[in-house]
Amino acid sequence: MQFHKFFFDGTDITDLPGSIIHPRQALLLPSADSLLARIASALPGNISLSQLPSAEAEAATHLITTGVLRSESGRLYFDCPIILDADRQTLADMTTRHAQRLADILVQHSAQLNAIVASKQDDFSPQRHLYHMLCGGVLDGSMFDHLEEGGLVITSKPLATGANCLTILYEDTPALNQFSDLLLCSFNRLRTESCTFVSFGDSNGLRRDFYRWFTCRSTNQTALQDTPLDALLPASLPELREEAGRQWQRLMAGHTLSDEWLTIFQHFGYTDQHRLCVPVYTAAECEAFQTQLDELAAPLLLPELRAILAELATCTQLTAIRHGVAPADLANEVYHILFGQINEQLVQCGLVAHPSHTPGEGRYLRCMEMNA
């Protein structure tokens, strides 16, 4: 049994220490996967810490401190959302029909949605702007805030180690990958003091974006090696992050950049032939668009979303609930499944832009948000 790992992360991933404080680090331990499979294959609490081989026991200790596992009287349980293939039909029954109906409701308000972003005068279509501002900014943004206000979901998971991250585990099966990898519900944001490098799409590959590069380097993974940005190492990752923001700000101001930075921005898909090739939003535009879109969408979607997520507490068919995972933690991922399916419907009907598939990277689109 193998797992896909996802992270709802509030930690500065460019500044992780060498010690294990983050689930990204703990889950890279050699025995982590075998331990997860052992616990997932047994009844909740049937695996005890004392019976584990030494390597798995060490992994368990780190997985407990980073919020992946929980120990009760020496018995091990999952303490983060885990979704196994056996959960697939229950999740489909809970989400698919509702997502189709909620997408239809948004499509019925296409004229109002398009009117909100029509003031953006650039080379990109209203569909592209709705992809970023509605699918990303509202459905994967402000809607979480509304649901958190009622205690239905969490958007922050402080850990005893000082990190802040909710881990989500999916069993790796072709059927379950329709939820874990193939939905448009993955928001990557690398925030600097001056701007934020953004990409939004599915998880069907390793994106060539700044957030993924910094994540790989901060956890000593070998993926995304030999990029133009690697040539600037061994500069510290926080310093490099801020330099990327400063260089982008200089580009926006019309300054000439070094060939080094022009090559970096082109490699990561934010420029093409030294010209901008992604939408750029000011902070005022982000706030105005997302506020207006939220004011329209929230009353249309929230009643049904709240009813669906409220059912999780008593849904003992789901593995995570049987392990005692907090319903609000699980609801974070169930809502991802819901709005990911809504986004797929919005793409299919043409209300929002269609992200093309890049082999090895998945479907996603980039944009930039200026912080002023």
RAMOKA-V813605 format. One record per backbone hydrogen bond with DSSP energy under -0.5 kcal/mol. NH is the residue of the N-H (numbers start at 0). CO is the residue of the C=O. E is the energy in kcal/mol with one decimal. If there is no record, write none. Layout:
{{NH:CO:E} {NH:CO:E}}
//
This chain:
{{3:169:-3.0} {5:167:-2.7} {7:165:-3.1} {8:6:-1.0} {9:163:-3.3} {12:10:-1.2} {14:11:-1.6} {20:18:-0.9} {24:21:-0.8} {25:21:-2.1} {26:22:-2.6} {27:24:-1.2} {28:25:-1.4} {31:28:-1.9} {32:28:-0.5} {34:30:-1.9} {35:31:-2.5} {36:32:-2.5} {37:33:-2.0} {38:34:-2.3} {39:35:-2.7} {40:36:-1.8} {41:38:-0.9} {44:75:-1.2} {45:42:-2.4} {47:45:-0.5} {48:73:-3.0} {50:47:-1.0} {51:48:-1.2} {56:52:-2.6} {57:53:-2.2} {58:54:-2.1} {59:55:-2.7} {60:56:-1.9} {61:57:-1.7} {62:58:-2.6} {63:59:-2.1} {64:60:-1.9} {65:61:-1.5} {66:63:-1.5} {67:62:-2.3} {68:62:-1.9} {69:76:-2.8} {71:69:-0.5} {71:74:-2.7} {74:71:-2.1} {75:46:-3.0} {76:69:-2.5} {78:67:-2.7} {79:67:-0.7} {80:166:-0.6} {82:168:-2.5} {83:81:-0.5} {86:83:-2.1} {87:84:-1.4} {90:86:-2.3} {91:87:-2.5} {92:88:-2.5} {93:89:-1.7} {94:90:-1.5} {95:91:-1.9} {96:91:-0.5} {98:94:-2.9} {99:95:-2.0} {100:96:-1.8} {101:97:-2.7} {102:98:-2.4} {103:99:-2.1} {104:100:-1.8} {105:101:-1.8} {106:102:-2.4} {107:103:-1.8} {108:105:-1.5} {109:106:-1.8} {112:108:-2.2} {113:109:-2.9} {114:110:-2.0} {115:111:-1.4} {116:112:-1.1} {117:113:-0.8} {119:116:-1.7} {120:118:-0.8} {121:119:-0.9} {128:124:-1.9} {129:125:-2.6} {130:126:-1.8} {131:127:-1.6} {132:128:-3.1} {133:129:-2.1} {134:129:-1.9} {135:130:-1.2} {136:131:-2.4} {137:133:-0.8} {138:133:-3.0} {139:134:-0.6} {139:135:-0.6} {140:137:-1.5} {141:136:-1.7} {142:137:-2.7} {143:140:-1.2} {144:140:-1.0} {145:141:-1.8} {146:142:-2.1} {147:143:-2.4} {148:144:-1.9} {149:145:-0.9} {150:147:-2.1} {151:146:-2.0} {152:146:-0.7} {153:327:-1.2} {158:162:-3.0} {160:64:-0.6} {161:158:-1.9} {164:156:-1.9} {165:7:-2.2} {166:164:-0.6} {167:5:-2.7} {168:80:-2.7} {169:3:-2.4} {170:82:-2.7} {171:1:-2.8} {172:170:-1.2} {176:172:-1.8} {177:174:-0.9} {178:175:-1.9} {179:175:-1.8} {180:176:-2.3} {181:176:-1.9} {183:339:-0.7} {184:182:-1.7} {184:200:-0.9} {185:200:-2.7} {186:184:-0.6} {187:185:-0.6} {187:198:-3.1} {188:186:-0.5} {189:196:-2.6} {190:188:-0.7} {191:194:-3.0} {195:368:-2.7} {196:189:-2.4} {197:195:-0.6} {197:366:-2.2} {198:187:-2.3} {199:364:-2.3} {200:185:-2.1} {201:362:-2.7} {202:180:-2.2} {204:202:-1.6} {205:359:-2.8} {206:204:-0.7} {208:206:-1.4} {212:208:-2.0} {213:209:-2.8} {214:210:-2.3} {215:211:-2.5} {216:212:-2.4} {217:213:-2.4} {218:214:-1.3} {219:216:-1.1} {220:215:-2.9} {224:221:-0.6} {229:226:-0.9} {230:226:-0.6} {230:227:-0.7} {231:228:-1.7} {232:229:-1.4} {234:231:-1.5} {239:235:-2.4} {240:236:-2.7} {241:237:-2.1} {242:238:-2.1} {243:239:-2.1} {244:240:-1.7} {245:241:-2.4} {246:242:-2.7} {247:243:-2.1} {248:244:-2.3} {249:245:-2.2} {250:246:-2.2} {251:247:-2.5} {252:248:-1.5} {253:250:-1.4} {254:249:-2.4} {261:257:-2.4} {262:258:-2.4} {263:259:-1.7} {264:260:-2.6} {265:261:-1.9} {266:262:-2.6} {267:263:-2.1} {268:265:-1.4} {269:264:-2.4} {270:264:-1.1} {271:274:-2.9} {274:271:-1.4} {276:269:-1.7} {278:365:-0.6} {280:367:-2.7} {285:281:-2.5} {286:282:-2.3} {287:283:-2.6} {288:284:-3.0} {289:285:-2.4} {290:286:-2.1} {291:287:-2.2} {292:288:-2.7} {293:289:-2.3} {294:290:-2.4} {295:291:-1.4} {296:292:-3.0} {297:293:-2.8} {299:295:-0.5} {299:296:-0.6} {300:296:-1.9} {301:297:-2.7} {304:300:-2.2} {305:301:-3.0} {306:302:-1.6} {307:303:-2.2} {308:304:-2.3} {309:305:-1.9} {310:306:-0.7} {310:307:-1.1} {311:308:-1.3} {312:309:-0.6} {313:310:-1.1} {314:311:-1.8} {315:313:-1.7} {317:314:-1.7} {319:81:-0.7} {321:317:-1.8} {322:318:-1.5} {323:320:-1.3} {324:319:-2.5} {328:325:-0.9} {329:325:-2.0} {330:326:-2.6} {331:327:-1.0} {331:328:-0.5} {332:328:-0.8} {332:329:-0.7} {333:329:-2.3} {334:330:-2.8} {335:331:-1.4} {336:332:-2.2} {337:333:-2.2} {338:334:-3.0} {339:335:-2.3} {340:336:-1.9} {341:337:-2.2} {342:338:-2.7} {343:339:-1.9} {344:340:-1.9} {345:341:-2.2} {346:342:-2.3} {347:343:-2.4} {348:344:-2.0} {349:346:-1.1} {350:345:-1.5} {351:345:-1.3} {352:126:-2.0} {354:352:-0.7} {355:353:-0.5} {357:361:-2.2} {358:356:-0.5} {360:357:-2.7} {361:357:-2.2} {363:355:-0.8} {363:361:-0.5} {364:199:-2.0} {366:197:-2.1} {367:278:-2.5} {368:195:-2.1} {369:280:-3.3} {370:193:-2.5}}
//
